[in-house]
Amino acid sequence: TIKYFDKLSYESNFDLLTTVTSGSVSCPYYSLSNTLNANNYTKDLLCGIYICSNSLVTFNPCNQCTGTLVLLVEDTYQIQYANKTIPCSSCQSFTINTIEDCQIYYIRGGCLGSTQCSSQIQITAIPSPFPTPSPTPSTYSFNCPGYSTYSTSNALFQYSTCSFRLCSSNKITISNCGGTNCYGNQALRLYSSSSTLLTSTIGGCGTCAYLSYTMPSSYSCQT
């Protein structure tokens, strides 16, 4: 069962739009400005979909599309599945593959920078036959927030954090190799939800950092 929700801001509760086994629904129409690339949390959260793992969800923002859209898709743990900048002059849909347990995925619609834009996003979902992960793990990527700091003693003090969710046997690679915003000697530490140090690194590709880790099969899903 797929549930679609309507929510216009973080200050209000979700309203259930409809419950279906498959199909599509349209989010509320929005016309906004100055959303800071869909990071103005008070007005750019549009709607959500409750669906299980290994399902395909397509977002089509081309109806009543004006300006340049910035669309973010996040799960319940605020892990980002998509970050799209879409000019309405060349509008196109995009699809994500859900890899977590059954949960709500949110779509946030905003505009590029301080510009004005509008859209009515259509969500189409194709559920998995079974609510279990695919035997072949899906791959997705996201960007952690930028940071600038000093005197961290190899990421022990005054450090910046970035949260994400891993399940058993998941592999994660954290890298700024080849990045254009890497300055100084980077150090990374990866912790479990119980604050246990899993692995760490200093550098890995010059002064930029590279870290790879596979979650043990005995571990449960955690942030």
matplotlib code that plots the C-alpha trace (Angstrom):
import matplotlib.pyplot as plt

x = [0.0, 1.3, 0.2, 0.5, 0.6, 0.2, 2.2, 3.0, 5.4, 7.2, 4.8, 1.7, 0.7, 0.5, -2.9, -3.5, -4.3, -4.9, -4.0, -3.4, -1.5, 0.1, -0.4, 0.2, -0.9, -0.1, 1.4, -0.1, 0.8, 3.4, 4.6, 7.5, 10.5, 13.7, 13.7, 17.5, 17.6, 14.7, 16.4, 13.8, 12.1, 9.2, 7.5, 9.0, 8.1, 5.3, 4.3, 5.4, 5.0, 5.0, 6.4, 8.6, 12.1, 13.2, 10.4, 10.6, 9.3, 9.2, 8.8, 7.5, 7.7, 6.8, 3.1, 2.7, 6.4, 8.0, 11.5, 14.2, 13.2, 15.3, 13.9, 15.1, 14.0, 14.8, 13.8, 12.5, 16.1, 16.8, 19.1, 19.0, 18.1, 17.9, 19.0, 17.9, 18.1, 15.6, 15.1, 11.5, 12.7, 14.1, 12.0, 12.3, 11.2, 13.6, 13.3, 14.7, 14.9, 14.0, 16.5, 15.3, 12.5, 9.0, 8.9, 7.9, 10.0, 9.6, 9.7, 10.8, 10.2, 11.9, 13.6, 17.1, 18.7, 16.4, 14.5, 10.8, 9.4, 6.3, 5.3, 2.9, 4.9, 3.3, 4.5, 4.2, 5.1, 5.8, 6.1, 8.3, 6.5, 8.0, 9.0, 12.6, 15.9, 17.0, 19.8, 21.9, 22.4, 21.3, 23.7, 23.0, 25.1, 24.6, 26.7, 27.3, 27.2, 30.3, 32.5, 35.4, 37.2, 40.6, 42.4, 40.3, 43.0, 42.2, 38.5, 38.2, 37.3, 35.4, 34.4, 31.6, 29.0, 27.1, 24.4, 23.2, 21.7, 23.4, 22.1, 23.9, 26.4, 26.0, 29.2, 29.9, 32.6, 33.2, 35.5, 36.5, 39.1, 39.1, 36.9, 37.3, 36.6, 39.2, 41.7, 44.2, 44.7, 41.4, 40.6, 37.4, 35.9, 32.9, 30.8, 27.8, 24.6, 26.0, 29.1, 31.4, 34.3, 34.0, 36.9, 38.9, 41.4, 43.7, 44.0, 43.8, 44.2, 46.8, 45.5, 41.8, 40.1, 39.0, 37.3, 35.5, 33.6, 31.4, 28.8, 29.1, 26.3, 25.5, 24.6, 21.1, 20.1, 21.3, 22.2]
y = [0.0, 3.5, 6.5, 10.1, 13.0, 16.8, 19.1, 22.7, 23.5, 21.9, 23.8, 21.9, 18.2, 15.9, 15.5, 12.1, 12.7, 9.2, 5.5, 3.3, 0.2, 2.0, 5.1, 8.8, 11.9, 15.6, 17.7, 21.1, 23.8, 26.2, 29.6, 30.9, 33.1, 33.5, 29.8, 29.7, 26.6, 24.9, 25.4, 27.7, 25.1, 27.3, 27.2, 24.8, 21.3, 20.1, 16.5, 13.0, 9.4, 6.4, 3.4, 0.4, -0.5, -1.4, 0.7, 3.2, 6.8, 9.3, 13.0, 15.1, 18.9, 20.0, 20.9, 24.7, 25.0, 28.5, 29.7, 27.4, 24.8, 23.3, 19.9, 17.9, 14.4, 13.2, 10.2, 10.2, 10.4, 13.4, 11.4, 13.1, 10.9, 13.7, 17.3, 18.6, 22.0, 22.0, 24.9, 24.9, 25.7, 22.1, 20.5, 16.7, 14.1, 12.1, 8.8, 7.4, 3.8, 3.5, 1.3, 1.7, 0.1, 1.3, 5.1, 8.5, 10.2, 14.0, 16.2, 19.9, 22.3, 25.6, 28.0, 28.7, 31.2, 34.1, 33.8, 33.1, 29.9, 27.7, 24.1, 21.3, 18.1, 14.8, 11.7, 8.3, 5.1, 1.6, -0.6, -3.6, -7.0, -7.6, -5.1, -6.4, -4.9, -6.0, -8.7, -6.2, -3.1, 0.2, 3.1, 6.7, 9.7, 13.0, 16.0, 16.8, 20.4, 22.4, 23.3, 25.4, 24.8, 24.6, 23.1, 19.9, 17.5, 15.1, 15.6, 15.3, 18.9, 21.7, 19.2, 19.4, 16.5, 14.8, 12.2, 9.3, 5.9, 2.6, -1.0, -4.3, -5.0, -1.5, 0.0, 3.7, 5.8, 9.3, 11.4, 14.8, 13.6, 15.7, 18.3, 22.0, 23.0, 21.0, 23.0, 22.0, 18.5, 16.7, 14.1, 12.0, 9.8, 7.6, 6.8, 4.5, 5.7, 4.6, 6.9, 3.9, 4.8, 2.6, 3.9, 7.0, 8.5, 11.4, 12.4, 9.5, 11.5, 14.1, 16.5, 15.7, 12.8, 9.4, 6.8, 3.5, 1.3, -1.8, -2.2, -5.6, -8.0, -8.3, -4.6, -3.3, -0.2, 3.0, 6.6]
z = [0.0, -1.0, 1.0, -0.4, 2.0, 1.6, 3.7, 3.0, 5.9, 8.8, 11.1, 10.0, 10.2, 7.2, 5.6, 3.9, 0.3, -0.8, -0.3, -3.3, -4.4, -7.3, -9.4, -9.2, -7.4, -7.8, -5.0, -4.3, -6.8, -5.5, -6.6, -4.5, -4.4, -2.3, -1.1, -1.1, -3.3, -1.5, 1.9, 3.4, 5.6, 6.5, 3.1, 0.6, 1.9, -0.5, 0.0, 0.8, -0.1, 2.2, 0.4, 1.0, -0.1, -3.7, -5.2, -8.0, -7.5, -10.3, -9.8, -12.7, -12.1, -15.6, -15.0, -14.7, -14.5, -14.6, -13.7, -12.5, -9.9, -7.2, -6.0, -3.0, -2.0, 1.5, 3.6, 7.2, 8.5, 6.3, 4.0, 0.6, -2.4, -5.0, -5.4, -8.8, -10.4, -13.3, -15.7, -16.8, -20.4, -20.5, -17.9, -17.2, -14.7, -12.4, -10.6, -7.3, -6.1, -2.4, -0.4, 3.2, 5.1, 4.7, 5.5, 4.2, 1.5, 1.3, -1.8, -1.2, -4.0, -4.2, -6.6, -7.7, -5.2, -4.6, -7.9, -8.4, -9.8, -9.8, -10.4, -9.6, -9.1, -10.0, -8.1, -9.7, -7.7, -8.8, -5.6, -5.2, -5.2, -1.8, 0.9, 1.1, -0.3, -3.7, -3.7, -5.7, -3.5, -4.9, -5.1, -4.3, -3.4, -1.6, -0.5, 3.2, 4.2, 3.6, 6.5, 7.5, 10.8, 12.6, 15.6, 15.4, 16.6, 13.7, 14.0, 17.7, 18.5, 16.7, 14.0, 11.5, 11.3, 8.6, 9.3, 7.1, 7.6, 6.9, 7.2, 7.5, 4.7, 3.2, 1.9, 2.1, 0.5, 1.8, -0.5, -1.5, -3.9, -7.0, -5.3, -5.9, -2.3, -0.4, 1.6, 4.3, 5.7, 6.1, 8.8, 8.9, 11.6, 11.2, 14.3, 14.9, 16.5, 19.9, 19.3, 18.6, 16.3, 13.3, 11.2, 10.6, 8.1, 7.6, 4.0, 1.5, -1.8, -1.0, 1.7, 0.8, 2.6, 1.4, 3.6, 2.7, 5.1, 4.9, 7.7, 9.4, 8.6, 12.3, 12.6, 12.4, 10.4, 12.2, 11.7]

ax = plt.figure().add_subplot(projection="3d")
ax.plot(x, y, z, "-o")
ax.set_aspect("equal")
plt.show()
